[in-house]
């Protein structure tokens, strides 16, 4: 697998929101766009609608764990941003994993 890098600059998130393709489910929204590096770059966002800091942190942890399990199946050369929804902190990581697999399969990012 190629290296997985974390997106942490606002300009990358804004570019994905405006130019990337989005895939939504009740638990998660995924934005996907090709990049010119040979790496998979991943960003995770949780808004204030998700809840207070404890719930937002849990949502990020659950999404991060699902990403970790899918990391070997991702094609290189894509930017991915996962946006947590209000139900995200209340479900287990395998529920997020199932939603993430479906969205990434629809996007053509899974091998």
LOTORKE-165186 format. One record per atom (N, C-alpha, C, O, CB): residue in three letters; x, y, z; atom name; residue number from 1. Coordinates in steps of 0.05 Angstrom, whole numbers. Glycine has a CB too. Example, Ala and Ser with C-alpha at 12.3 -4.5 7.8 and 13.67 -1.06 7.14 Angstrom:
BEGIN
> ala 264 -114 156 N 1
> ala 246 -90 156 CA 1
> ala 264 -66 156 C 1
> ala 285 -66 169 O 1
> ala 226 -89 181 CB 1
> ser 257 -45 142 N 2
> ser 273 -21 143 CA 2
> ser 258 1 157 C 2
> ser 268 23 161 O 2
> ser 282 -12 114 CB 2
# end
This chain:
BEGIN
> unk 17 -24 0 N 1
> unk 0 0 0 CA 1
> unk 17 25 0 C 1
> unk 39 25 12 O 1
> unk -19 0 24 CB 1
> unk 8 46 -13 N 2
> unk 23 71 -12 CA 2
> unk 19 84 15 C 2
> unk 2 76 31 O 2
> unk 13 90 -35 CB 2
> unk 34 105 19 N 3
> unk 33 118 45 CA 3
> unk 7 134 49 C 3
> unk -4 145 30 O 3
> unk 57 138 48 CB 3
> unk -4 133 73 N 4
> unk -29 148 79 CA 4
> unk -21 173 94 C 4
> unk -9 171 115 O 4
> unk -49 130 95 CB 4
> unk -29 196 84 N 5
> unk -22 222 96 CA 5
> unk -47 235 106 C 5
> unk -69 232 94 O 5
> unk -7 240 75 CB 5
> unk -45 251 127 N 6
> unk -67 265 139 CA 6
> unk -69 293 126 C 6
> unk -49 308 125 O 6
> unk -65 267 169 CB 6
> unk -93 301 117 N 7
> unk -97 328 108 CA 7
> unk -103 345 133 C 7
> unk -120 338 149 O 7
> unk -121 329 87 CB 7
> unk -89 367 135 N 8
> unk -94 384 158 CA 8
> unk -93 414 151 C 8
> unk -91 431 170 O 8
> unk -74 378 180 CB 8
> unk -94 421 126 N 9
> unk -95 449 118 CA 9
> unk -122 456 106 C 9
> unk -133 440 91 O 9
> unk -72 456 98 CB 9
> unk -133 478 113 N 10
> unk -160 486 105 CA 10
> unk -163 487 75 C 10
> unk -184 481 64 O 10
> unk -167 513 117 CB 10
> unk -142 495 60 N 11
> unk -144 497 31 CA 11
> unk -150 470 18 C 11
> unk -164 470 -2 O 11
> unk -119 509 20 CB 11
> unk -139 448 29 N 12
> unk -144 422 17 CA 12
> unk -173 414 22 C 12
> unk -186 403 4 O 12
> unk -125 401 30 CB 12
> unk -184 420 46 N 13
> unk -211 413 51 CA 13
> unk -230 429 33 C 13
> unk -249 419 22 O 13
> unk -218 418 81 CB 13
> unk -225 455 30 N 14
> unk -242 472 14 CA 14
> unk -241 464 -15 C 14
> unk -262 464 -29 O 14
> unk -233 501 16 CB 14
> unk -218 455 -25 N 15
> unk -216 446 -53 CA 15
> unk -232 421 -57 C 15
> unk -246 418 -77 O 15
> unk -186 441 -60 CB 15
> unk -231 402 -37 N 16
> unk -247 378 -40 CA 16
> unk -277 384 -38 C 16
> unk -292 372 -53 O 16
> unk -239 358 -17 CB 16
> unk -285 402 -21 N 17
> unk -313 409 -19 CA 17
> unk -324 421 -45 C 17
> unk -346 415 -53 O 17
> unk -318 428 4 CB 17
> unk -307 437 -59 N 18
> unk -317 450 -83 CA 18
> unk -313 433 -108 C 18
> unk -331 433 -125 O 18
> unk -302 476 -87 CB 18
> unk -291 418 -111 N 19
> unk -286 403 -135 CA 19
> unk -290 373 -133 C 19
> unk -294 360 -154 O 19
> unk -258 408 -144 CB 19
> unk -291 362 -109 N 20
> unk -293 334 -106 CA 20
> unk -321 323 -109 C 20
> unk -340 339 -108 O 20
> unk -282 325 -79 CB 20
> unk -323 297 -112 N 21
> unk -349 284 -113 CA 21
> unk -357 276 -84 C 21
> unk -340 268 -69 O 21
> unk -349 259 -132 CB 21
> unk -383 278 -78 N 22
> unk -392 271 -51 CA 22
> unk -410 247 -52 C 22
> unk -425 243 -71 O 22
> unk -406 295 -38 CB 22
> unk -408 232 -30 N 23
> unk -425 208 -27 CA 23
> unk -435 209 2 C 23
> unk -419 213 21 O 23
> unk -409 181 -32 CB 23
> unk -461 206 6 N 24
> unk -472 210 33 CA 24
> unk -487 186 42 C 24
> unk -499 171 26 O 24
> unk -491 235 33 CB 24
> unk -487 182 68 N 25
> unk -503 162 82 CA 25
> unk -513 175 108 C 25
> unk -504 197 115 O 25
> unk -487 135 87 CB 25
> unk -530 162 123 N 26
> unk -539 174 148 CA 26
> unk -517 177 169 C 26
> unk -519 193 187 O 26
> unk -562 158 160 CB 26
> unk -495 162 166 N 27
> unk -474 163 186 CA 27
> unk -450 179 177 C 27
> unk -434 188 194 O 27
> unk -465 135 192 CB 27
> unk -446 184 151 N 28
> unk -421 195 142 CA 28
> unk -425 208 114 C 28
> unk -442 199 98 O 28
> unk -400 172 140 CB 28
> unk -409 229 109 N 29
> unk -408 240 82 CA 29
> unk -379 238 74 C 29
> unk -361 245 89 O 29
> unk -418 270 82 CB 29
> unk -374 229 49 N 30
> unk -347 225 39 CA 30
> unk -343 242 14 C 30
> unk -360 242 -4 O 30
> unk -342 195 32 CB 30
> unk -322 257 14 N 31
> unk -314 272 -10 CA 31
> unk -289 259 -21 C 31
> unk -270 252 -7 O 31
> unk -308 303 -2 CB 31
> unk -288 255 -48 N 32
> unk -267 241 -61 CA 32
> unk -257 258 -85 C 32
> unk -273 269 -100 O 32
> unk -276 213 -70 CB 32
> unk -231 259 -89 N 33
> unk -219 272 -112 CA 33
> unk -191 260 -117 C 33
> unk -177 253 -98 O 33
> unk -217 302 -107 CB 33
> unk -184 257 -143 N 34
> unk -158 247 -150 CA 34
> unk -137 268 -143 C 34
> unk -142 292 -144 O 34
> unk -156 239 -180 CB 34
> unk -113 259 -135 N 35
> unk -91 277 -131 CA 35
> unk -67 268 -148 C 35
> unk -67 246 -159 O 35
> unk -83 279 -101 CB 35
> unk -47 285 -150 N 36
> unk -24 278 -167 CA 36
> unk -2 265 -152 C 36
> unk 17 255 -165 O 36
> unk -14 303 -180 CB 36
> unk -4 264 -126 N 37
> unk 16 249 -111 CA 37
> unk 9 219 -113 C 37
> unk -14 213 -121 O 37
> unk 17 258 -81 CB 37
> unk 26 201 -106 N 38
> unk 19 173 -107 CA 38
> unk 8 163 -81 C 38
> unk 7 139 -76 O 38
> unk 43 157 -115 CB 38
> unk -1 181 -64 N 39
> unk -9 174 -37 CA 39
> unk -39 178 -33 C 39
> unk -52 192 -48 O 39
> unk 6 190 -16 CB 39
> unk -49 165 -12 N 40
> unk -76 169 -3 CA 40
> unk -75 190 19 C 40
> unk -60 186 39 O 40
> unk -90 142 7 CB 40
> unk -90 212 16 N 41
> unk -90 233 36 CA 41
> unk -118 233 48 C 41
> unk -138 235 33 O 41
> unk -82 260 24 CB 41
> unk -120 233 74 N 42
> unk -146 231 88 CA 42
> unk -149 253 108 C 42
> unk -131 261 122 O 42
> unk -148 204 103 CB 42
> unk -173 265 108 N 43
> unk -181 285 127 CA 43
> unk -207 278 140 C 43
> unk -224 266 127 O 43
> unk -182 313 114 CB 43
> unk -210 286 165 N 44
> unk -235 280 180 CA 44
> unk -245 306 193 C 44
> unk -230 320 206 O 44
> unk -230 258 202 CB 44
> unk -270 312 189 N 45
> unk -282 336 201 CA 45
> unk -307 328 217 C 45
> unk -322 311 210 O 45
> unk -288 357 180 CB 45
> unk -310 343 239 N 46
> unk -334 340 255 CA 46
> unk -343 368 262 C 46
> unk -328 383 274 O 46
> unk -330 322 280 CB 46
> unk -368 374 255 N 47
> unk -378 401 261 CA 47
> unk -391 402 289 C 47
> unk -393 382 302 O 47
> unk -399 409 240 CB 47
> unk -399 426 296 N 48
> unk -411 430 322 CA 48
> unk -439 416 324 C 48
> unk -448 411 347 O 48
> unk -414 459 328 CB 48
> unk -451 410 302 N 49
> unk -477 397 302 CA 49
> unk -475 368 313 C 49
> unk -494 357 323 O 49
> unk -490 396 275 CB 49
> unk -451 357 312 N 50
> unk -446 330 322 CA 50
> unk -450 329 352 C 50
> unk -460 309 362 O 50
> unk -418 319 314 CB 50
> unk -442 349 366 N 51
> unk -445 350 395 CA 51
> unk -421 365 407 C 51
> unk -406 379 394 O 51
> unk -447 322 406 CB 51
> unk -419 361 433 N 52
> unk -397 374 448 CA 52
> unk -370 359 442 C 52
> unk -370 340 426 O 52
> unk -402 374 479 CB 52
> unk -349 368 454 N 53
> unk -322 359 447 CA 53
> unk -318 329 450 C 53
> unk -305 316 434 O 53
> unk -302 373 464 CB 53
> unk -331 317 471 N 54
> unk -328 289 475 CA 54
> unk -340 273 452 C 54
> unk -328 253 443 O 54
> unk -341 281 502 CB 54
> unk -363 281 443 N 55
> unk -376 267 421 CA 55
> unk -362 271 395 C 55
> unk -359 253 379 O 55
> unk -405 276 418 CB 55
> unk -352 295 390 N 56
> unk -337 301 366 CA 56
> unk -311 284 365 C 56
> unk -304 273 344 O 56
> unk -330 330 363 CB 56
> unk -298 282 388 N 57
> unk -273 265 389 CA 57
> unk -280 236 385 C 57
> unk -265 222 371 O 57
> unk -260 269 416 CB 57
> unk -301 226 396 N 58
> unk -309 198 391 CA 58
> unk -315 193 362 C 58
> unk -307 173 351 O 58
> unk -333 191 409 CB 58
> unk -329 212 349 N 59
> unk -335 209 321 CA 59
> unk -309 207 304 C 59
> unk -307 191 286 O 59
> unk -353 233 311 CB 59
> unk -290 224 310 N 60
> unk -264 223 296 CA 60
> unk -250 197 301 C 60
> unk -239 185 282 O 60
> unk -246 246 305 CB 60
> unk -250 187 326 N 61
> unk -237 161 332 CA 61
> unk -250 138 317 C 61
> unk -236 121 306 O 61
> unk -238 156 362 CB 61
> unk -276 138 316 N 62
> unk -291 116 302 CA 62
> unk -285 117 272 C 62
> unk -280 96 260 O 62
> unk -321 119 307 CB 62
> unk -285 141 260 N 63
> unk -279 143 232 CA 63
> unk -250 136 226 C 63
> unk -244 122 207 O 63
> unk -284 172 222 CB 63
> unk -231 144 243 N 64
> unk -203 138 240 CA 64
> unk -198 107 241 C 64
> unk -182 97 225 O 64
> unk -186 151 261 CB 64
> unk -212 94 259 N 65
> unk -209 65 261 CA 65
> unk -219 51 236 C 65
> unk -207 32 227 O 65
> unk -224 54 286 CB 65
> unk -242 60 226 N 66
> unk -253 48 201 CA 66
> unk -233 53 178 C 66
> unk -230 35 161 O 66
> unk -280 60 195 CB 66
> unk -221 76 176 N 67
> unk -201 82 156 CA 67
> unk -177 63 158 C 67
> unk -166 54 138 O 67
> unk -192 111 157 CB 67
> unk -169 59 182 N 68
> unk -146 41 187 CA 68
> unk -151 13 177 C 68
> unk -133 0 166 O 68
> unk -139 41 217 CB 68
> unk -175 3 181 N 69
> unk -182 -24 171 CA 69
> unk -184 -25 141 C 69
> unk -179 -46 129 O 69
> unk -208 -33 184 CB 69
> unk -191 -3 128 N 70
> unk -194 -3 99 CA 70
> unk -168 6 84 C 70
> unk -168 5 60 O 70
> unk -216 15 91 CB 70
> unk -148 13 99 N 71
> unk -124 26 86 CA 71
> unk -111 8 65 C 71
> unk -100 19 46 O 71
> unk -104 33 107 CB 71
> unk -111 -18 68 N 72
> unk -98 -36 49 CA 72
> unk -114 -39 23 C 72
> unk -103 -46 3 O 72
> unk -93 -63 61 CB 72
> unk -140 -33 24 N 73
> unk -157 -36 1 CA 73
> unk -161 -11 -16 C 73
> unk -174 -12 -36 O 73
> unk -184 -46 10 CB 73
> unk -149 11 -8 N 74
> unk -152 37 -22 CA 74
> unk -132 39 -45 C 74
> unk -109 31 -43 O 74
> unk -148 60 -3 CB 74
> unk -142 49 -68 N 75
> unk -125 54 -90 CA 75
> unk -108 79 -84 C 75
> unk -119 98 -72 O 75
> unk -141 58 -117 CB 75
> unk -83 80 -93 N 76
> unk -67 104 -88 CA 76
> unk -75 127 -106 C 76
> unk -87 124 -127 O 76
> unk -37 98 -92 CB 76
> unk -68 151 -96 N 77
> unk -73 175 -113 CA 77
> unk -100 189 -109 C 77
> unk -110 201 -127 O 77
> unk -70 168 -141 CB 77
> unk -111 186 -85 N 78
> unk -137 199 -80 CA 78
> unk -136 215 -54 C 78
> unk -122 208 -35 O 78
> unk -160 178 -77 CB 78
> unk -151 238 -54 N 79
> unk -156 253 -29 CA 79
> unk -183 246 -20 C 79
> unk -202 245 -35 O 79
> unk -153 284 -34 CB 79
> unk -186 240 6 N 80
> unk -211 232 18 CA 80
> unk -217 250 42 C 80
> unk -199 254 59 O 80
> unk -212 203 26 CB 80
> unk -241 261 45 N 81
> unk -249 275 69 CA 81
> unk -275 262 78 C 81
> unk -294 259 63 O 81
> unk -253 306 63 CB 81
> unk -275 255 104 N 82
> unk -298 243 116 CA 82
> unk -310 263 136 C 82
> unk -296 274 153 O 82
> unk -291 216 131 CB 82
> unk -336 268 133 N 83
> unk -350 288 150 CA 83
> unk -369 272 167 C 83
> unk -387 257 157 O 83
> unk -365 309 133 CB 83
> unk -367 275 193 N 84
> unk -384 261 212 CA 84
> unk -412 274 212 C 84
> unk -415 298 209 O 84
> unk -372 261 241 CB 84
> unk -432 257 217 N 85
> unk -459 267 220 CA 85
> unk -467 263 249 C 85
> unk -452 252 265 O 85
> unk -478 252 201 CB 85
> unk -491 272 255 N 86
> unk -499 272 283 CA 86
> unk -502 244 295 C 86
> unk -500 241 320 O 86
> unk -526 287 286 CB 86
> unk -507 224 279 N 87
> unk -509 196 289 CA 87
> unk -482 183 293 C 87
> unk -480 162 306 O 87
> unk -526 180 270 CB 87
> unk -461 193 281 N 88
> unk -435 180 280 CA 88
> unk -424 173 308 C 88
> unk -414 150 311 O 88
> unk -415 198 267 CB 88
> unk -424 190 328 N 89
> unk -412 182 353 CA 89
> unk -427 161 369 C 89
> unk -417 150 388 O 89
> unk -409 206 371 CB 89
> unk -451 154 360 N 90
> unk -468 135 375 CA 90
> unk -467 107 363 C 90
> unk -482 89 373 O 90
> unk -496 145 376 CB 90
> unk -451 102 342 N 91
> unk -450 76 330 CA 91
> unk -422 64 333 C 91
> unk -403 78 339 O 91
> unk -458 77 300 CB 91
> unk -420 38 328 N 92
> unk -395 24 330 CA 92
> unk -379 28 304 C 92
> unk -390 36 283 O 92
> unk -399 -6 335 CB 92
> unk -353 22 305 N 93
> unk -336 27 282 CA 93
> unk -343 9 259 C 93
> unk -338 16 236 O 93
> unk -306 23 290 CB 93
> unk -354 -16 264 N 94
> unk -361 -33 241 CA 94
> unk -384 -22 226 C 94
> unk -387 -28 202 O 94
> unk -366 -61 251 CB 94
> unk -402 -7 239 N 95
> unk -424 6 224 CA 95
> unk -413 28 206 C 95
> unk -422 31 183 O 95
> unk -445 18 244 CB 95
> unk -394 43 216 N 96
> unk -381 64 200 CA 96
> unk -366 51 177 C 96
> unk -366 60 155 O 96
> unk -362 81 217 CB 96
> unk -352 28 184 N 97
> unk -337 14 163 CA 97
> unk -355 5 140 C 97
> unk -347 7 117 O 97
> unk -323 -10 176 CB 97
> unk -378 -5 147 N 98
> unk -397 -14 126 CA 98
> unk -406 9 109 C 98
> unk -406 7 84 O 98
> unk -422 -28 139 CB 98
> unk -413 32 121 N 99
> unk -421 55 106 CA 99
> unk -398 66 89 C 99
> unk -402 74 66 O 99
> unk -431 78 125 CB 99
> unk -374 66 101 N 100
> unk -350 76 86 CA 100
> unk -344 58 62 C 100
> unk -337 68 41 O 100
> unk -326 77 105 CB 100
> unk -346 32 66 N 101
> unk -341 13 43 CA 101
> unk -360 18 20 C 101
> unk -352 19 -3 O 101
> unk -343 -16 53 CB 101
> unk -385 22 27 N 102
> unk -405 27 6 CA 102
> unk -399 53 -9 C 102
> unk -400 53 -34 O 102
> unk -433 27 18 CB 102
> unk -393 74 6 N 103
> unk -388 100 -7 CA 103
> unk -362 99 -24 C 103
> unk -362 110 -46 O 103
> unk -386 122 14 CB 103
> unk -341 86 -13 N 104
> unk -316 85 -28 CA 104
> unk -318 67 -52 C 104
> unk -305 71 -73 O 104
> unk -294 76 -10 CB 104
> unk -335 46 -50 N 105
> unk -339 28 -73 CA 105
> unk -354 44 -95 C 105
> unk -347 41 -119 O 105
> unk -355 3 -64 CB 105
> unk -374 60 -87 N 106
> unk -389 76 -107 CA 106
> unk -370 96 -120 C 106
> unk -373 103 -144 O 106
> unk -412 90 -93 CB 106
> unk -350 106 -105 N 107
> unk -332 126 -115 CA 107
> unk -310 113 -133 C 107
> unk -296 127 -148 O 107
> unk -319 141 -93 CB 107
> unk -307 87 -131 N 108
> unk -286 74 -147 CA 108
> unk -259 75 -134 C 108
> unk -239 74 -149 O 108
> unk -285 85 -174 CB 108
> unk -257 79 -108 N 109
> unk -232 82 -95 CA 109
> unk -222 55 -83 C 109
> unk -198 52 -79 O 109
> unk -234 102 -72 CB 109
> unk -240 36 -79 N 110
> unk -231 10 -68 CA 110
> unk -221 -7 -91 C 110
> unk -230 -6 -113 O 110
> unk -255 -4 -54 CB 110
> unk -201 -24 -84 N 111
> unk -190 -43 -103 CA 111
> unk -209 -66 -108 C 111
> unk -204 -84 -123 O 111
> unk -163 -54 -95 CB 111
# end
